[in-house]
Amino acid sequence: MRLIETAMLWTVMIASALLLAGRCIGQTVPLITAPTVVEKPPVPDHSRFCIPQGAGWVVQPYAPLVDTKKGTKVEQVVYTGALLSHVLMKSYNDRYELMYDYRFDQNGRLVQLRAYLERWGQWLAEADLYPDQSGLIPNPDVHYRLSQFGGIVPDPKDGANETKVFLTAPVYWSVAQVPCAVLLREAEKMNATQE
């Protein structure tokens, strides 16, 4: 943005100097200006966090405190403008952090599902999940790397047991099936009727 502002400022300064020079010598100087480009600033992503509480969910604008002993669970719904772009479903316990990353297209249909499992301070497992039409997930191709340094590591001895949770990922074929997104949509409707 600074580059555009600087270019526009120089254009104005040069045009002013040409006009002034033309007046000094008594001639008219044709003024040629560069086309003005106005860039729209990118729409920032914003998130809402849903935490299971009792039989339902609670929505909040900030990330919750993580208590690995109690097994914190959270759904992070990420919007780009007014469009829900993806959902991060996270679960924490004393051994690892598990995250499912759901990506949706402009029509709210699932286009990508990735799973991540980090064994605290040891290794990170990641896999693309391809559920079949019935929602079952066949054995994924899991890749392991070191948690802190990112180097690829051979399959850890406990990796296959830990990543079995990838097979139980809830499959949301559309935004309308995501519990937190449904709750947020209902809250928006309630706010609209109160105005």
N, C-alpha and C positions, 0 to 999 in steps of 0.2 A: 504494500500500500504506500509505503514511503517513496518508492521509486516513481510511482504515478504522480504523487503530489509534487515531487521534485521536478519531474519533467514538465508538469503544468506550470509551475512557478517559473522555470526557465523560459517557457514559451511566452508567458506574459511579459517577462523582463525584456526579451528580445524584441517582441512586438512594440513595446513602449519605446525602446531605444530607436527602432526604425521610424516610428511616428515622429519622435522628437527630432531625429536627424533630418527627416523630410521637411519638417516645418522650418528648420534652421536654414535650409538651402532653398526654401520656397517651392518645393515640389511635393506632389502627392505620391506617397509610397503605398502601393497596393499591400493590403494586409492579408497574409495567408496564415491561417491558424491550423494547428494540428487537430484532428478530431478528438473530442473528449471521450475518454473511456471511463465509465463508472463501473467498478467491480462491486458485486454484492459480496459482503463478508460471508464466509462459510457459516452455516448454521451449526452452532455448537451442540454436541451430544449432551443430553442430560439423563439422569437415572432416577429411578425410584426403587426402593428396596422393600421387599415383602418378607415378613418373618412369620412362620407358623405360630399361632397362639391359640391354645384350646382346640376347638374344632374348625377354626377359620384362620384367617391371615390378617396381619396388621401391616399397614403401609406407612413408610416413613421416607423422608428425602435424604437421609444419610445412612451410611453403612453401619451395621450393628457391631457391637463389641463381640469378639469371638471368644467363646469359652469352649475349649477343646474337651474339657472333662464332661460337659453337659451335651456335647454334640450339636453345636450351632448349625442351623440350616437357614439359608437365605436365597431368595430369588431376586436378582438384579435385572430390572427391565430397563433397557437403554433405548432412548428415543433420539432420532436425528430429525430435528424440527418436530413436526407432529406425527411422524411416521415411526412406529415401533420397528427398530432394525434388528435387535437381537436380545436374547435373554440368557443370562448366566445363572445357572442353578448350582449353588455351592453348598458343600457339606463338610464340616470339620469334625475331626475326632482326635484322640491323643496319638494316633499313629500317622494319619495322613490328612491331606486336603483333597477333596474330590470336586471336580467342576465339569458340568456339561454346558457347552456353548451352542445355543440354537441360533441360527441365522435365518432371517425371513426375507422374502422379496417384497416388492412394493404392494403386492396383493395379499400379503400376510401368510404366504405359504412357505413351509419349511424348505430351505435350499441346502442347508449344511448343518450337520450335527457332529461336533468334536467332543472328545472326552479327554480330561487331564486328571492325573492322579499324582500328587507329590508326596512321596514318603519323606517326612520331615528331615531335612538336612542330608538326605542320601541320594535319591534319584527322582526323576520326573518321568512319568509314562504318558504318552499322548497317542491318540488314535482317531482316525475318521471313522464314524459309525454310519453304516448303511442299512437302515431297517428295511425289512421286506414289507409287502403290502399289509400283512397282518400285524405289523409292529414289532416282530421279533428281530433281534439283532444277531446276525451270524458272527462267528469269531472274527474280531477285528485284527488288523495288522498293527501291533503295538510297537512303538519305538521308544527306547529308553535313552535318557541322557542324565548327566550329573546335575543335581539341583542348582548348585552354586556357579559352576563354570560352564555349563552348557555342552561339554564334550559328550559324544555318543559313547555309550557303555554297552557291553554285552548284557543279555537278559539277566537281571539279578535273580538270585535263587528264590526269593519270595515274590518276585514280580508277577508271575502267572497267577498266583493265588490272590494277590491284591487286586489285579485288574479284572477279575471275574465280575466285579461290580459294573463294568462297562456293558455287560450283557443285559443288565437290569435297568438301563437308562429309560426313564419315561419318554415315550415318543409323542411329541406334539406336532401333528401334521400342519397345524395352522395356529396363528396367534390366538384365535378364539378358544383354543384348548388350554392355553397357559393359565393356570389358576390366578396368578398375580395380575396378569393382563386383564382378565375378566373382572377382577375386583377393581382395578383402576378405571375401567370403562364404566362400571356401575357408579363409582364415585363421581366421575365426570358428569354423568347423567343427572345425579342428584344435585350437583352444584349448578348445572344449567337450569334445572326446574326451580331452584331457589332464587335465581336472579330475576 
